[in-house]
Amino acid sequence: MIKADEENFDAVYLSALAYFILGDYERANGFLEKSIEMTPSSQEARFMMARTLEALGRPEDAVPHWQWFVDELPDSATKIIAGEHLLNLKSSLGIAL
């Protein structure tokens, strides 16, 4: 088990990445929730949270995180890619576009 300084965003986020790489998506999810709570505007944490939720078989829970990119980011390649992924995900889940 990884122990992280839970007051340090970088430590918490890197712990999430480590667990994601190890395939322990539940633990990654817990650290990502804490990361987003600490820094709601973190693009990296939002992206990894969306990917983690999809890896956990919870794509519907990933939708708000992908939507955050579309709603909150200025026009950028990241916003376009996230928007495209969001459209595909909503379509596959039967969510109105």
C-alpha positions in Angstrom: 0.0 0.0 0.0 1.2 3.5 -0.9 1.2 6.1 1.9 0.9 9.6 0.7 1.0 13.0 2.5 -2.7 13.6 2.2 -2.2 17.3 2.4 0.1 17.4 -0.7 -1.7 17.4 -4.0 1.3 16.0 -5.9 1.8 13.1 -3.5 -1.9 12.2 -3.6 -2.1 12.5 -7.4 1.0 10.5 -8.0 -0.3 7.8 -5.7 -3.4 7.7 -7.8 -1.3 7.3 -11.0 0.7 4.5 -9.4 -2.4 2.6 -8.4 -3.8 3.1 -11.9 -0.7 1.7 -13.5 -0.8 -1.3 -11.2 -4.4 -1.9 -12.2 -5.8 -1.2 -8.8 -8.5 1.1 -10.0 -10.5 1.2 -6.7 -7.5 2.6 -4.9 -6.7 5.0 -7.7 -10.3 6.2 -7.6 -10.0 7.0 -3.9 -6.8 9.1 -4.4 -8.3 10.8 -7.4 -11.4 11.8 -5.5 -9.1 13.4 -2.9 -7.0 15.1 -5.7 -10.1 16.6 -7.2 -11.3 17.7 -3.8 -8.0 19.4 -3.2 -7.6 21.0 -6.7 -10.9 20.9 -8.6 -9.3 22.6 -11.6 -6.7 19.9 -12.1 -7.0 18.7 -15.7 -4.7 15.8 -15.0 -6.8 14.6 -12.0 -10.0 15.0 -14.0 -8.6 13.1 -17.0 -7.4 10.2 -14.8 -10.6 10.1 -12.9 -12.6 9.7 -16.1 -10.2 7.0 -17.3 -10.3 5.3 -14.0 -14.1 5.2 -13.8 -14.2 3.8 -17.3 -11.7 1.1 -16.3 -14.0 0.3 -13.3 -16.8 -0.3 -15.7 -18.6 2.9 -14.7 -18.6 5.0 -17.9 -21.8 6.8 -16.8 -19.9 8.2 -13.8 -17.1 9.3 -16.1 -19.4 11.6 -18.2 -19.4 14.5 -15.8 -15.6 14.5 -15.8 -15.4 14.6 -19.6 -18.1 17.2 -19.6 -16.0 19.4 -17.2 -13.3 19.6 -20.0 -16.0 20.8 -22.5 -17.5 23.3 -20.1 -14.5 24.7 -18.3 -11.5 24.7 -20.7 -10.9 27.4 -23.2 -10.7 26.2 -26.8 -7.8 23.8 -27.1 -6.9 20.5 -28.6 -7.6 18.9 -25.1 -11.1 20.3 -25.2 -11.7 19.0 -28.7 -10.4 15.5 -27.8 -12.4 15.4 -24.6 -15.5 16.6 -26.4 -15.2 13.9 -29.0 -14.7 11.2 -26.4 -17.7 12.6 -24.5 -19.9 12.4 -27.6 -18.9 8.8 -28.3 -19.4 7.8 -24.7 -22.8 9.4 -24.5 -23.8 7.8 -27.7 -22.7 4.3 -26.5 -24.6 4.8 -23.2 -27.7 6.0 -25.0 -27.5 9.5 -23.4 -29.1 12.3 -25.3 -26.6 14.5 -27.0 
